[in-house]
């Protein structure tokens, strides 16, 4: 373990009026995630990156279950507990993932019980991480499953979360104290 200190999330009292007004649209159950709070310390960069991040996180044509499967695999591969906790909870509470589904995503593409599509999404994440490219066979399969927009948006989603998990790890963004409230867990 290193001696570096964790990133310090911006408090509500430290926000400028512009920042505070922005947070109103991204709070979940009244909670603003520490990922946002830390990111907002670099306000100009945050404002520039947010539209792209919002698009791949919530507005793209990639089916939400596929998106979350890829994000969970990325968070697991990159040992990013912060994103793994948040996106696991999204998968469990909003998308019908089971605990076994989460375990299988962590095991990898050869986990028993995975559908062909799920296994190939895991392969996509892993091949991109290991080779910065994918096999011709996987490329052909994915082009049968997704239209051109979905395929491109899936690649950008993976790229975004590869980047974000690394930033979160380096900055050591602390887990949200109100994690359960944010995710509606009693």
ABEGO torsion letter per residue (X at the ends): XBABBBBBBBBAAABBAAAAAAAAAABBGGBBBAAAAAAAABAAAAAAAAAAAAAAAAABABBAAAAAAAAAAAAAAAGBAAAAAAAAAAAAAAAGBBAAAAAAAAAEAABBGBBAAAAAAAAAAAAAAAAGBBBAAAAAAAAAABBAAAAAAAAAAAAAAAAAAAAAAAAGBBBBAAAAAAAGBX
